[in-house]
Amino acid sequence: MHAVVHTLRRTTANWPGVLVALALWELLPRLGVLPAENIPPASEVLPRFAGLLGDASFWSNVGFTLQGWAIGLGISILLAIPLGLLIGSNVYLDRATRATVEFLRPVPSVALLPLAILVLGISMDMKIFLVAFATFWPLLVQAIYGVQDVDPVARDTARSFGVGRLAIFFRVTLPSAAPYLATGLRVASALGIILAITAELVAGVPGLGQAILLAQSGGAYDLMYALILATGLISLWLSAALRRAERYALRWHVSHREVTSA
């Protein structure tokens, strides 16, 4: 019961900020503070957004965007997490790869867009590559940090009881690194959506980004903002879904236990 009340309280606490934002969005263009011809008020955009929900082409674009996001993120998970766990577990491998990781990690994925178009063309493969590159680094770094932050006392205690290396990895190292991996996954997911839409927006790959570009080119600003609103809501939904999955998977961890009243 306490958990339900806590969830409702946390949900309702967000509504005042949303209502204030909508009120400002409605008033500022109508008062002339913002140019209404370029930024239509909320009362014009929200009905257009509602109309999108029954548009098959809109859902097709959502599917293209989520497909690139999911495949790129999946590739990063399969490559970055095992590699990060391996690097973090070996001090010599960590030293050997640190300079390379620190050099490549800050490179913006958008800077690789011309090269990706040249090599892969304007295609789904190009979008997947950009998403995979952007999401690889937060997952890799969090995996490395997670392994290196394992309590040495717990590891040494397991060794003193004769627990083998493989068993220590699965019973001590991996559970300790799990919160780091969950954080990396949430960060990577947000970056993946940004890069998927950016690739569509800049290169014209099918998806929500391309739809936004076409709406802007055609002067349909109410549609453009409705699509932008849709991208924000999709990103918010993905973040909420990952947080919920994280709370369920790591419910045993102290950071996710519900605080119960006496």
N, C-alpha and C positions, 0 to 999 in steps of 0.2 A: 504493500500500500504506500509506504514511504517513497519507493522508487517511482511509482506512478505520479504521486503528487509533485516529486522533484522534477520529473520530466515535463509535466504540464506547466509548472512554474517557470522552468527554463524556456519553454516554447513561447508562452504568453509574454515573457519579458522582451522578446525580440520585436513584437508587433509595434510598439510606439515608434521605434526608429524607422520601420518600414512605412508607417503611415505619414510620418513627418517628411520622409524622402518623396513619397508620392504627392503630398501636398505642395512641396516646393517645385516638383516637376510640373505640376499643373499650373501653379501661380506664376512662376518666373517667366515662361514664354508669353502668357496672357498679359502680364504687366509690362512687357517690352524689355525686361531685364536681359532675357535671352532672345535671340532671333527666332520667332515662331516659324518662319519659313524653312529653317534648317533644323530646329529642335521643336517638333510639335509637342503639345501638352500631353499629359498622360491619358486624358480622356479620349484622345485620338489614337494613341498607340495601343492601349490595352484592348480595345475591341478588335483591332487588327491582329493582335497576338492571339486572341481567342479564336479568330477565324482560321488562323494557321493550324490549330489543333485538328481541324477537319479536312486539312489539305494533304492529299497523298504525297505530293512532291516535297512538302516540308518534312514529312517523316522519312522520305527517301534520303533527303539531305542529312537528316539526323543520323540515319543508318550509315551513310558514307563516313561521316565524321567519327562516329563511335567505332566503326570498323578499323580505321587507321589508328585511332587511339589504343584500342584493345590489342591489336596485333603488335604495334610498336612497343607498348608497355609489356606485353607478354614476352617478347624477345629479350627485353632488358632484364626482366625478372629471371629468365632462364640463364642469362649470361652473367649478369652483375652480381647476383647474390652468391652463387657458388664461388665465383672468383674472389669476391670480397671476403668471404669466410676463409678461403684458402690464404689470401694475402695477410689477413689479420692474424691468422694462426701461426704464421712463420715470420720471425723477425727479420731474417735475411731477405726473404721475398718482399717484405714491406719496404725495406731500405732500397732494394733494387728497383722497385716500381714507383716509389714516392715521387720522384721528379717528373716522370711521365704523367702520372695521375694529376699532379698539381699543375702541369702545363696544359693538359687537354681539358680539364674540368671547367675552367672559366671561359672556354671558347663558346660564344653564343651559337646555338644551332641555326639561327636565322642567317648568320654569316656564311654558313655552308649551303644556303639555298641555291645560289648560282651554280656551284659545283654539282649539287644534287640534281638540278634540272639538266645540266650538261650530260651527266653520266646516265641518269635514270629517266630523263624526260619528264614531262608533266603527267604524272601517273600516280596511282595509289602507292607504288613501290617507293617513289620519292617521298611521299608523306610519311610512310612507315619508317623510312630511314631517319628522317628528321626527328620523329617522335622517339624512336629507339635511342638515337644519340643523346637527346636531351634528357631522357629518363634514366639512362644508364648510370650517369655519374652520381646522382643522389643515392641511388640504391647501392652502388659500389662503396661509396664513402661511409654510409651508415652501416653497412655490413662489416667493414673494416673496424670502425669505431666500436660497434657492438661486441665483436670478438675481443678486442683489446681492453674493453671495460669489464670483462668478467672478473669477479672477485677471486683473487689468487688464493685466498684462504679456502674457499669452497672447492677450488680445483685441487689444491694440495691435500685437502681432507679426503677427497674422493680417491686420489692416488694412494694415500696412506692405507685405505681400506682395500687396496688391490684392484680398484676399478680400472679397466683397460682404457686406452686412448679413445677408441671409437665410442665406448659407452660414456666417457666423460664428455665427449663432443655433443652427444644427443641428450644427455641428462643434465649437463651443467652449462656448457658453452652456448648451445642453441637456445635454450630457454632464457638465458641471461641476455642474449643478443636480440631476442624477439621484439621487444619494444622499439629498439633502434630500427629494425627492419620494417616495422609497421609505420614508423615516422617517415622513413625513406619512401615507402610505397605511397603514402598520402602526398608527399611533396612531388614525387615523380608523376602521380596521376594528374595533379594540377598543371604541371609543366607539359604533360602529354597533350592535354586538351588545348592549351595555348598554342603549342606548335602545330597541332593538326589544323586548327582554324587559321593560323597564320599561313601555312602552306596553301590552304584553299583560297585565302584572301589575296595573297601575293601572286601565286602561280596559276590560279584558276582551276585548281583540282576540285572535282565535284565534292560538295558538302555545304555546310552552313556558311563557311567563309566565302565561298563562291556566290552563294545566294545573297549575302550581304553586299558583296561587290556589285552584283548586277542591280540590286535595288538602289544602291547609291548612284550608279551610272545612269539609271533611268529616272532619277529624281524622286523616287518613291520613298521619302524619308520616314513616313509612318511605318512602312514595311521594314525598312532598314533597322529602325530602332526596335521593332517587334522581334526581329531575328536576333539582334544583339541581346535583348532581354531573354530570349530562348537559350542562347549560349550560356548566359550567366546562370540561369536556372538549372541547366543540365550540369554545369560544373558544380553548382551547389548540391545537387542531388547526388552526384558521384562522390563528393566529399563526405556527405552525410552517410551514404551507404558504406563507405570504407571505414568511417568512424564507428558505425554500428557493428560491422564485422570485426573491427579491432577490439571493441569492448567485449564482444562475445568470445573471440579466440583467446584474448588475454584477460579473461575475467578472474583468473587465478592471481594475476599480478597486482601488487599493492596499489598501483596508480589507477586501476580500473575497478577497485572494490567500492561498492556503495557504502557511504558512511551512514550507519544506522544509529538512530537515536536510542538512548538508554530506556 
